Amino acid sequence: MKGPGPLYLIAAATLAAAAYVWWTNSQATPADMTGDGTETDTGATGGFFTGILDSMNSGFQNAFSDPASALANSNVQAFLRMVRVGEGTSGANGYTTLFGGGQFSDMSKHPDVRVPFGSTYSTAAGAYQINYPTWLDIQAALSLPDFSAASQDIAACWLIKRAGALADVENGAVDSAISKCNKVWASLPGAPYGQPTRTLAQAETDFASYGGVQTDA
Protein backbone atom coordinates (compact mmCIF):
# COMPACT_ATOMS: atom_id res chain seq x y z
CA MET A 1 0.00 0.00 0.00
CA LYS A 2 1.42 3.37 -0.99
CA GLY A 3 2.21 5.65 1.94
CA PRO A 4 1.34 9.36 2.25
CA GLY A 5 3.12 11.73 -0.10
CA PRO A 6 5.70 14.30 1.04
CA LEU A 7 3.27 17.22 0.87
CA TYR A 8 0.88 15.40 3.16
CA LEU A 9 3.66 14.72 5.64
CA ILE A 10 4.82 18.35 5.58
CA ALA A 11 1.26 19.59 6.16
CA ALA A 12 0.78 17.16 9.03
CA ALA A 13 4.08 18.18 10.61
CA THR A 14 3.17 21.86 10.25
CA LEU A 15 -0.19 21.37 11.90
CA ALA A 16 1.36 19.37 14.71
CA ALA A 17 4.00 22.03 15.32
CA ALA A 18 1.39 24.79 15.32
CA ALA A 19 -0.75 22.81 17.75
CA TYR A 20 2.25 22.44 20.04
CA VAL A 21 2.99 26.18 19.90
CA TRP A 22 -0.64 27.01 20.67
CA TRP A 23 -0.60 24.63 23.62
CA THR A 24 2.70 26.06 24.89
CA ASN A 25 1.41 29.62 24.63
CA SER A 26 -1.74 28.64 26.53
CA GLN A 27 0.40 27.61 29.49
CA ALA A 28 2.15 30.99 29.78
CA THR A 29 2.30 32.72 33.14
CA PRO A 30 3.11 36.36 33.90
CA ALA A 31 6.71 37.26 34.70
CA ASP A 32 6.23 40.17 37.08
CA MET A 33 2.86 40.16 38.78
CA THR A 34 3.04 41.92 42.13
CA GLY A 35 3.10 38.91 44.40
CA ASP A 36 4.03 35.33 43.73
CA GLY A 37 1.00 34.09 45.62
CA THR A 38 -1.38 35.87 43.25
CA GLU A 39 -0.16 34.38 39.99
CA THR A 40 -2.83 32.88 37.78
CA ASP A 41 -2.92 31.03 34.49
CA THR A 42 -3.01 33.56 31.67
CA GLY A 43 -3.35 31.08 28.85
CA ALA A 44 -4.86 31.99 25.51
CA THR A 45 -8.62 32.04 25.16
CA GLY A 46 -10.74 30.88 22.28
CA GLY A 47 -11.20 27.59 20.50
CA PHE A 48 -8.55 25.01 19.89
CA PHE A 49 -8.58 25.38 16.10
CA THR A 50 -8.67 29.18 16.34
CA GLY A 51 -5.55 28.99 18.46
CA ILE A 52 -3.85 26.73 15.93
CA LEU A 53 -4.64 29.10 13.06
CA ASP A 54 -3.22 32.02 15.03
CA SER A 55 -0.11 30.00 15.75
CA MET A 56 0.34 29.24 12.04
CA ASN A 57 0.92 32.96 11.39
CA SER A 58 3.75 33.68 13.83
CA GLY A 59 3.95 31.03 16.47
CA PHE A 60 5.06 28.33 14.02
CA GLN A 61 8.18 30.31 13.14
CA ASN A 62 8.56 31.25 16.79
CA ALA A 63 8.77 27.58 17.80
CA PHE A 64 12.10 27.25 16.02
CA SER A 65 13.61 30.57 17.14
CA ASP A 66 16.52 30.33 19.56
CA PRO A 67 16.31 32.91 22.40
CA ALA A 68 20.09 33.35 22.62
CA SER A 69 20.51 33.79 18.86
CA ALA A 70 17.59 36.21 18.77
CA LEU A 71 19.64 38.73 20.76
CA ALA A 72 21.62 39.53 17.62
CA ASN A 73 18.46 40.94 16.04
CA SER A 74 18.29 44.74 16.30
CA ASN A 75 14.50 44.69 16.74
CA VAL A 76 14.84 42.25 19.64
CA GLN A 77 17.42 44.53 21.24
CA ALA A 78 15.09 47.51 20.83
CA PHE A 79 12.11 45.61 22.22
CA LEU A 80 14.08 44.57 25.31
CA ARG A 81 15.12 48.17 25.92
CA MET A 82 11.50 49.21 25.48
CA VAL A 83 10.44 46.69 28.13
CA ARG A 84 13.10 47.97 30.52
CA VAL A 85 11.84 51.55 30.17
CA GLY A 86 8.38 50.42 31.23
CA GLU A 87 9.73 48.30 34.08
CA GLY A 88 11.80 51.20 35.40
CA THR A 89 15.10 49.38 34.89
CA SER A 90 16.59 51.22 31.92
CA GLY A 91 19.36 52.80 34.01
CA ALA A 92 22.87 51.56 34.70
CA ASN A 93 21.72 49.49 37.71
CA GLY A 94 18.75 47.90 35.95
CA TYR A 95 20.14 44.38 36.03
CA THR A 96 20.56 44.52 39.83
CA THR A 97 17.23 46.14 40.66
CA LEU A 98 14.69 44.55 42.97
CA PHE A 99 10.95 45.19 42.80
CA GLY A 100 10.40 48.62 44.33
CA GLY A 101 13.81 49.95 43.36
CA GLY A 102 16.13 48.29 45.88
CA GLN A 103 19.41 46.76 44.79
CA PHE A 104 21.10 43.36 45.08
CA SER A 105 24.73 42.52 44.38
CA ASP A 106 25.00 38.74 44.00
CA MET A 107 24.28 37.90 40.37
CA SER A 108 25.29 34.27 40.67
CA LYS A 109 21.61 33.41 41.20
CA HIS A 110 18.17 34.99 41.33
CA PRO A 111 18.04 36.94 44.62
CA ASP A 112 14.56 35.64 45.58
CA VAL A 113 13.97 38.59 47.89
CA ARG A 114 10.38 39.03 49.02
CA VAL A 115 9.58 42.73 48.81
CA PRO A 116 6.30 43.63 50.58
CA PHE A 117 3.59 45.01 48.34
CA GLY A 118 0.28 45.81 50.02
CA SER A 119 -0.98 42.59 51.57
CA THR A 120 1.36 40.43 49.51
CA TYR A 121 4.91 40.58 48.15
CA SER A 122 6.94 40.33 44.97
CA THR A 123 10.20 38.56 44.21
CA ALA A 124 10.57 40.36 40.85
CA ALA A 125 14.19 41.22 40.14
CA GLY A 126 16.57 42.28 37.40
CA ALA A 127 16.20 44.26 34.21
CA TYR A 128 13.02 42.41 33.27
CA GLN A 129 11.59 42.10 36.79
CA ILE A 130 11.35 38.31 36.62
CA ASN A 131 9.89 36.75 39.74
CA TYR A 132 11.43 33.71 41.33
CA PRO A 133 8.85 31.06 40.29
CA THR A 134 9.14 32.22 36.68
CA TRP A 135 12.93 32.11 36.94
CA LEU A 136 12.65 28.47 38.02
CA ASP A 137 10.68 27.77 34.82
CA ILE A 138 13.38 29.50 32.78
CA GLN A 139 16.15 27.61 34.54
CA ALA A 140 14.44 24.30 33.87
CA ALA A 141 14.20 25.19 30.17
CA LEU A 142 17.58 26.82 29.57
CA SER A 143 19.92 25.80 32.42
CA LEU A 144 21.33 29.33 32.62
CA PRO A 145 24.43 29.43 34.83
CA ASP A 146 23.63 32.59 36.77
CA PHE A 147 21.50 35.75 36.95
CA SER A 148 24.00 37.88 35.07
CA ALA A 149 22.98 40.54 32.56
CA ALA A 150 23.61 38.10 29.71
CA SER A 151 21.45 35.44 31.33
CA GLN A 152 18.68 37.94 32.02
CA ASP A 153 18.63 39.01 28.37
CA ILE A 154 18.35 35.40 27.21
CA ALA A 155 15.64 34.77 29.80
CA ALA A 156 13.64 37.74 28.54
CA CYS A 157 13.85 36.40 24.99
CA TRP A 158 12.63 33.04 26.24
CA LEU A 159 9.64 34.73 27.89
CA ILE A 160 8.86 36.52 24.64
CA LYS A 161 9.12 33.21 22.81
CA ARG A 162 6.86 31.50 25.34
CA ALA A 163 4.28 34.23 24.75
CA GLY A 164 4.38 33.40 21.02
CA ALA A 165 5.82 36.79 20.11
CA LEU A 166 9.49 36.26 19.26
CA ALA A 167 8.92 36.11 15.50
CA ASP A 168 6.75 39.24 15.74
CA VAL A 169 9.51 41.10 17.57
CA GLU A 170 12.18 39.99 15.11
CA ASN A 171 10.01 41.13 12.19
CA GLY A 172 9.12 44.48 13.75
CA ALA A 173 5.45 43.68 14.44
CA VAL A 174 5.62 45.60 17.70
CA ASP A 175 1.92 46.13 18.34
CA SER A 176 1.25 42.44 17.84
CA ALA A 177 4.14 41.49 20.10
CA ILE A 178 2.97 43.85 22.83
CA SER A 179 -0.53 42.37 22.76
CA LYS A 180 1.02 38.94 23.35
CA CYS A 181 3.53 40.05 25.97
CA ASN A 182 1.37 42.34 28.11
CA LYS A 183 0.49 39.40 30.33
CA VAL A 184 4.21 38.88 30.88
CA TRP A 185 5.18 42.48 31.71
CA ALA A 186 2.60 44.48 33.63
CA SER A 187 3.95 47.80 32.34
CA LEU A 188 3.15 47.07 28.69
CA PRO A 189 0.11 48.69 27.07
CA GLY A 190 -3.08 46.73 27.67
CA ALA A 191 -1.73 44.71 30.61
CA PRO A 192 -4.69 43.40 32.64
CA TYR A 193 -3.24 43.79 36.14
CA GLY A 194 -4.44 47.27 37.06
CA GLN A 195 -0.90 48.64 37.39
CA PRO A 196 0.44 51.76 35.64
CA THR A 197 1.23 51.03 31.99
CA ARG A 198 2.89 52.78 29.10
CA THR A 199 0.67 53.95 26.27
CA LEU A 200 1.02 52.23 22.93
CA ALA A 201 2.37 55.45 21.43
CA GLN A 202 5.01 55.68 24.17
CA ALA A 203 6.04 52.06 23.65
CA GLU A 204 6.32 52.52 19.89
CA THR A 205 8.42 55.66 20.39
CA ASP A 206 10.72 53.84 22.81
CA PHE A 207 11.13 50.95 20.36
CA ALA A 208 12.05 53.32 17.54
CA SER A 209 14.41 55.36 19.72
CA TYR A 210 16.47 52.24 20.41
CA GLY A 211 16.84 51.42 16.72
CA GLY A 212 13.80 49.22 16.17
CA VAL A 213 12.04 49.26 12.81
CA GLN A 214 8.29 48.82 13.19
CA THR A 215 6.27 47.12 10.45
CA ASP A 216 2.75 47.14 11.89
CA ALA A 217 2.24 50.75 12.98
C-alpha positions in Angstrom: 0.0 0.0 0.0 1.4 3.4 -1.0 2.2 5.7 1.9 1.3 9.4 2.2 3.1 11.7 -0.1 5.7 14.3 1.0 3.3 17.2 0.9 0.9 15.4 3.2 3.7 14.7 5.6 4.8 18.3 5.6 1.3 19.6 6.2 0.8 17.2 9.0 4.1 18.2 10.6 3.2 21.9 10.2 -0.2 21.4 11.9 1.4 19.4 14.7 4.0 22.0 15.3 1.4 24.8 15.3 -0.8 22.8 17.8 2.3 22.4 20.0 3.0 26.2 19.9 -0.6 27.0 20.7 -0.6 24.6 23.6 2.7 26.1 24.9 1.4 29.6 24.6 -1.7 28.6 26.5 0.4 27.6 29.5 2.2 31.0 29.8 2.3 32.7 33.1 3.1 36.4 33.9 6.7 37.3 34.7 6.2 40.2 37.1 2.9 40.2 38.8 3.0 41.9 42.1 3.1 38.9 44.4 4.0 35.3 43.7 1.0 34.1 45.6 -1.4 35.9 43.2 -0.2 34.4 40.0 -2.8 32.9 37.8 -2.9 31.0 34.5 -3.0 33.6 31.7 -3.3 31.1 28.8 -4.9 32.0 25.5 -8.6 32.0 25.2 -10.7 30.9 22.3 -11.2 27.6 20.5 -8.5 25.0 19.9 -8.6 25.4 16.1 -8.7 29.2 16.3 -5.5 29.0 18.5 -3.9 26.7 15.9 -4.6 29.1 13.1 -3.2 32.0 15.0 -0.1 30.0 15.8 0.3 29.2 12.0 0.9 33.0 11.4 3.7 33.7 13.8 4.0 31.0 16.5 5.1 28.3 14.0 8.2 30.3 13.1 8.6 31.2 16.8 8.8 27.6 17.8 12.1 27.2 16.0 13.6 30.6 17.1 16.5 30.3 19.6 16.3 32.9 22.4 20.1 33.3 22.6 20.5 33.8 18.9 17.6 36.2 18.8 19.6 38.7 20.8 21.6 39.5 17.6 18.5 40.9 16.0 18.3 44.7 16.3 14.5 44.7 16.7 14.8 42.3 19.6 17.4 44.5 21.2 15.1 47.5 20.8 12.1 45.6 22.2 14.1 44.6 25.3 15.1 48.2 25.9 11.5 49.2 25.5 10.4 46.7 28.1 13.1 48.0 30.5 11.8 51.5 30.2 8.4 50.4 31.2 9.7 48.3 34.1 11.8 51.2 35.4 15.1 49.4 34.9 16.6 51.2 31.9 19.4 52.8 34.0 22.9 51.6 34.7 21.7 49.5 37.7 18.8 47.9 35.9 20.1 44.4 36.0 20.6 44.5 39.8 17.2 46.1 40.7 14.7 44.6 43.0 11.0 45.2 42.8 10.4 48.6 44.3 13.8 49.9 43.4 16.1 48.3 45.9 19.4 46.8 44.8 21.1 43.4 45.1 24.7 42.5 44.4 25.0 38.7 44.0 24.3 37.9 40.4 25.3 34.3 40.7 21.6 33.4 41.2 18.2 35.0 41.3 18.0 36.9 44.6 14.6 35.6 45.6 14.0 38.6 47.9 10.4 39.0 49.0 9.6 42.7 48.8 6.3 43.6 50.6 3.6 45.0 48.3 0.3 45.8 50.0 -1.0 42.6 51.6 1.4 40.4 49.5 4.9 40.6 48.2 6.9 40.3 45.0 10.2 38.6 44.2 10.6 40.4 40.9 14.2 41.2 40.1 16.6 42.3 37.4 16.2 44.3 34.2 13.0 42.4 33.3 11.6 42.1 36.8 11.3 38.3 36.6 9.9 36.8 39.7 11.4 33.7 41.3 8.8 31.1 40.3 9.1 32.2 36.7 12.9 32.1 36.9 12.7 28.5 38.0 10.7 27.8 34.8 13.4 29.5 32.8 16.2 27.6 34.5 14.4 24.3 33.9 14.2 25.2 30.2 17.6 26.8 29.6 19.9 25.8 32.4 21.3 29.3 32.6 24.4 29.4 34.8 23.6 32.6 36.8 21.5 35.7 37.0 24.0 37.9 35.1 23.0 40.5 32.6 23.6 38.1 29.7 21.4 35.4 31.3 18.7 37.9 32.0 18.6 39.0 28.4 18.3 35.4 27.2 15.6 34.8 29.8 13.6 37.7 28.5 13.9 36.4 25.0 12.6 33.0 26.2 9.6 34.7 27.9 8.9 36.5 24.6 9.1 33.2 22.8 6.9 31.5 25.3 4.3 34.2 24.8 4.4 33.4 21.0 5.8 36.8 20.1 9.5 36.3 19.3 8.9 36.1 15.5 6.7 39.2 15.7 9.5 41.1 17.6 12.2 40.0 15.1 10.0 41.1 12.2 9.1 44.5 13.8 5.5 43.7 14.4 5.6 45.6 17.7 1.9 46.1 18.3 1.2 42.4 17.8 4.1 41.5 20.1 3.0 43.9 22.8 -0.5 42.4 22.8 1.0 38.9 23.3 3.5 40.1 26.0 1.4 42.3 28.1 0.5 39.4 30.3 4.2 38.9 30.9 5.2 42.5 31.7 2.6 44.5 33.6 4.0 47.8 32.3 3.1 47.1 28.7 0.1 48.7 27.1 -3.1 46.7 27.7 -1.7 44.7 30.6 -4.7 43.4 32.6 -3.2 43.8 36.1 -4.4 47.3 37.1 -0.9 48.6 37.4 0.4 51.8 35.6 1.2 51.0 32.0 2.9 52.8 29.1 0.7 53.9 26.3 1.0 52.2 22.9 2.4 55.5 21.4 5.0 55.7 24.2 6.0 52.1 23.7 6.3 52.5 19.9 8.4 55.7 20.4 10.7 53.8 22.8 11.1 50.9 20.4 12.0 53.3 17.5 14.4 55.4 19.7 16.5 52.2 20.4 16.8 51.4 16.7 13.8 49.2 16.2 12.0 49.3 12.8 8.3 48.8 13.2 6.3 47.1 10.5 2.7 47.1 11.9 2.2 50.7 13.0 
